[in-house]
Amino acid sequence: VQVVESGGGMVQPGGSLTLSCTASGFSVRPYAMNWYRQAPGQERELVAKITLIRGTTTYAESVKGRFTITKDSRKIAAYLQMNELNPADTGVYYCSAETSNEYWGRGVQVTVSS
């Protein structure tokens, strides 16, 4: 099983980034994919979740209206469009795919700084 994130980087406050996550090697198709983030010295928090059949989404309050999670139904993939970024959004962003277990990627760094 592999979960791979891409698209991190550095952006100025007010800017945008899109993160991508692809998953492969599953014998059972995951039912949801998630984006988490972890800021330095803080616990990992769930940012956004999407179910892969219905596309039902859930967001952390801190990102509602700014972040959008989408999926690609043709493959096991999820994307996180992040707009109006601010320094509090800085951290390592992790993708996970859920079956009866949760499988994690290695994470990508997002830095919001002027």
N, C-alpha and C positions, 0 to 999 in steps of 0.2 A: 504494500500500500504506500502510495506517495501523495503528499499534499504539498503543493509548491506555490508560494506567493511571489508576486512581482509587482513593480510599479512604485516602490517607495522612493524617497528622495527628500530634498530640501526645498521649501517653498516659503515665500514671504507671507506675512499675515494678510488675510483676505484672498489668498490664492486657492487653487484647486489642485487636486491629485486624484488619480484613479488607481486603485489597487485591483489586481487580478489574482484569482486562486483557481488552480486546476487540481483535480484529484483523480487518481487512477489506481488500478490494481485491486478494486473491491470485488469480492464474490457476491456480496449483497449490496444493492445500490443504496447509498446514504439517503436518509429522508430529510436532512437539513444540512445547511452549511452556515457557518458563523464567522464573524470577524470580532476578534478581541483586541484590546491594546493594553500595554503595560508601560506606564511612565516610570522614570527612575525613582526607586524607593517606594513604589506603590504596588498594590496588588493588581493582577490582571483583571480587567473588567470586560464584560460583554458589550460590544458597541452595536452590533446589528446581527440579525438572524433571518434566514429565509428558508422556508420549506420548499423542497425541490419538486413536489407535485403541484400543489396549489399556489405556490409563490407567496404564501402568507409571510408578512414581514413584521419584525419587532425591532425597536430601536431604544437605545439608552436615551434618557431625557436630555442629556447634554448635547446630543447630536441631531435630535429631531428637527426636521426642516432644513438641515444642512447636508446630511449624508443620505445617500440612497444606495440600498443593496439590491442587486439584480442577479439573475441566474441565466445560464444558457441551458435550455432544455435538451439540446442535442448532446450535451456532454455533462460531466460532473464539474461544473464551474460556477463561480460566483464572483461578483465584482462589487467594489465599494467606491462609489463616486463621492468625493469629499469636497465640498464647497465652503467658502467663507471660513477657511481654516484660521485658527488662532493658536498662540503658543501653548495653550492648555491641551491641544490635540497632539502635541509631540509625544512620541513613544515608539515602542516596537509593536507593530501590528501583526497579529497572528490569525491565520485562517484555520478552521477545523471543519471536519466532515463527520457527521453523526450517523452511526448505525446503532447497534446495542452498545458500542464503544464510541469513543471520540478520538479521532485521529488528527494530529496537529502538524502544521508546517513549522518551518524554522523561524519564520517571522521576517519582516522587513522594517527598516527604520524609516520613520516619518519625522522630519524636523521642521517646525514652523518657527522661523526666526527672521528678523530684519537684519 
